[in-house]
Amino acid sequence: MAHAQIDSNIKIRPIVSITEPPMYKVIYINDEHTSLDFVVRSLEIHFKYSAETAENIATGIHEAGSAVVAVLPYEIAEQKGIEVTIDARSEGFPLQVKIEPES
């Protein structure tokens, strides 16, 4: 009786469906009390913008009333929003940061 040989080199490849995480907009809301300097600094520190880019974004927030400052995966967007809010409150500023799904 012949024994069937088992090929132990068979590779099993799982079928994995990888989807990109949903992206969320981080939005700064303009107010009459948060200083332009604080907004610029927060953009440089938390979002790594250059001074010139941060100033342009801050000016846009002031002129338009709000602006999307970054689009990030949810967990990162949420964390950045929390960090900026904590920094703002620690300096006495009421800056509001919203997180919204990117459409």
C-alpha positions as CSV (number, residue, x, y, z in Angstrom):
1,M,0.0,0.0,0.0
2,A,1.6,3.3,-1.1
3,H,1.4,6.3,1.2
4,A,0.6,9.7,-0.3
5,Q,3.2,12.2,0.3
6,I,2.2,15.4,2.0
7,D,3.7,18.6,0.6
8,S,4.6,20.6,3.7
9,N,5.7,23.6,1.6
10,I,2.1,24.7,0.8
11,K,1.7,28.3,1.5
12,I,-1.7,29.6,2.8
13,R,-2.4,33.1,1.9
14,P,-5.2,34.7,3.9
15,I,-7.5,37.0,1.9
16,V,-7.3,40.3,3.7
17,S,-9.3,43.3,2.7
18,I,-7.6,46.5,3.7
19,T,-9.5,49.7,3.5
20,E,-8.1,53.1,4.2
21,P,-9.3,54.6,7.5
22,P,-11.9,57.2,7.2
23,M,-10.5,60.7,7.1
24,Y,-11.6,63.6,9.3
25,K,-11.3,67.3,8.9
26,V,-9.8,69.3,11.8
27,I,-11.6,72.7,11.8
28,Y,-10.6,75.8,13.8
29,I,-13.5,78.2,14.6
30,N,-12.7,81.9,14.8
31,D,-13.5,83.8,17.9
32,E,-12.9,87.3,19.2
33,H,-10.6,86.3,22.1
34,T,-8.1,83.7,20.9
35,S,-5.0,85.6,19.7
36,L,-3.7,85.2,16.2
37,D,-0.3,84.5,17.7
38,F,-1.7,81.5,19.6
39,V,-3.4,80.1,16.5
40,V,-0.2,80.4,14.4
41,R,1.8,78.7,17.2
42,S,-0.7,75.9,17.6
43,L,-0.6,75.2,13.8
44,E,3.2,75.2,13.9
45,I,3.4,72.9,17.0
46,H,0.6,70.5,16.5
47,F,0.4,70.3,12.7
48,K,4.1,71.1,11.8
49,Y,3.3,73.9,9.5
50,S,6.0,76.4,8.6
51,A,5.6,79.9,10.1
52,E,4.4,81.3,6.8
53,T,1.9,78.6,6.1
54,A,0.6,78.8,9.7
55,E,0.1,82.6,9.3
56,N,-1.8,82.1,6.0
57,I,-4.1,79.5,7.6
58,A,-4.7,81.7,10.7
59,T,-5.5,84.7,8.5
60,G,-8.0,82.5,6.5
61,I,-9.6,81.4,9.8
62,H,-10.0,85.0,10.9
63,E,-11.4,86.2,7.6
64,A,-13.7,83.2,6.8
65,G,-14.8,82.4,10.4
66,S,-13.4,78.9,10.2
67,A,-11.0,76.7,8.2
68,V,-10.0,73.1,7.8
69,V,-6.4,73.0,9.2
70,A,-5.8,69.3,8.5
71,V,-7.4,66.1,7.2
72,L,-6.3,63.0,9.2
73,P,-7.5,59.6,10.3
74,Y,-10.1,59.9,13.0
75,E,-7.9,58.9,16.0
76,I,-5.2,61.4,15.0
77,A,-7.7,64.1,14.2
78,E,-9.4,63.6,17.6
79,Q,-6.1,63.6,19.5
80,K,-4.9,66.8,17.7
81,G,-8.2,68.5,18.5
82,I,-7.9,67.6,22.2
83,E,-4.2,68.7,22.4
84,V,-5.0,72.1,20.8
85,T,-8.0,72.6,23.1
86,I,-6.0,71.8,26.2
87,D,-3.2,74.2,25.1
88,A,-5.8,77.0,24.3
89,R,-7.5,76.6,27.7
90,S,-4.2,76.6,29.5
91,E,-3.5,80.0,28.0
92,G,-7.0,81.2,28.7
93,F,-8.3,81.1,25.1
94,P,-11.8,79.8,24.1
95,L,-10.6,78.4,20.7
96,Q,-13.1,75.8,19.4
97,V,-11.8,72.9,17.3
98,K,-14.3,70.7,15.5
99,I,-13.7,67.2,13.9
100,E,-16.0,66.3,11.0
101,P,-15.9,63.4,8.5
102,E,-14.4,64.3,5.2
103,S,-17.1,64.1,2.5
